Amino acid sequence: MARNILIMGNCQTGGLWSSLAAMLPGDRIDATMWLGVEPPDLAEKLDGVDVLVTTAEREVAQELVTRHGSHAEVVVVPSLLFFGLHPDLAQFPLTTGDELIGVAGPYHSKIVVWGYLHGHDVERIVADFTTERFAALGYLDCWSTYVRWMRGLFEPTDVDFATWYLAVVRRGAFMLTNNHPRLDAIVELARAVARRLGADERLVAYDWTQVLPDGLLATAPVWPVYPGVAESLDLPGAFVWRLDDGNLLDLERFVDLSLTAYRAVDPDTIVRSPLDVDRFARVLGTGAPAAGAAPAATSADAGPADVTAAPTGGR
């Protein structure tokens, strides 16, 4: 008998929906977005659902299911967040409650933001993109830390981290940004769910990346794996940013357009918690702050940096 399966997730939802529809062709699969608040159509969507596949925390998902009188089985998958490929990438909140938007949307280079806040010009900022600077900032020795952190994201879910990780890491850079996974990473999540739900192993094992469109790759920015960082991981690297409109930027153009975007923002409103302020000051220097910028914060003011400053999920 065909089951009704509902996927409730973040930016991974489209990839999960298409992957599970391919692996479970006899079931009916629907989807709704979960961005930390209950979707307005959830009660209608849950009606008659047998399985809820979700990136929401298990307790939250179970409460929603119970409150709406559903008897759906809850299957939890992780929101894929990983910083080891892009350690310079961060999202910056603003004190206004919004977030900093630049040439790559909400995604920013910490080196460029630091340079902007301290009055550095394009030439000086570009000169900071070296292997030596990356090493001094800790970008070349953070992989294992981020892998351990990501393993923690999987622990409360129904997906085994080791099985998933070993399948994707051998294919190279499995993230497009720190919170947008490549299609094959989402397909691997779907395989874990499909096996749990008794799918035909031949359909589970098929290479669906040759068939299904990669929605995030087609519609969202792609952050490069920097030379130096890439070499430390035995991967190819390049300073080439892909914007959501498909345009490609080299390093100098990316820095120039980023600074242009930031000049429209009051620098005092940029929250510096993604920055290890003491380390950045030591490695990159300070100089004259941007007009209107507050003095550089100390590490005690900066709040959690790097791993602990993780965004809450994909878009």
Disulfide bonds with the S-S distance in Angstrom:
none
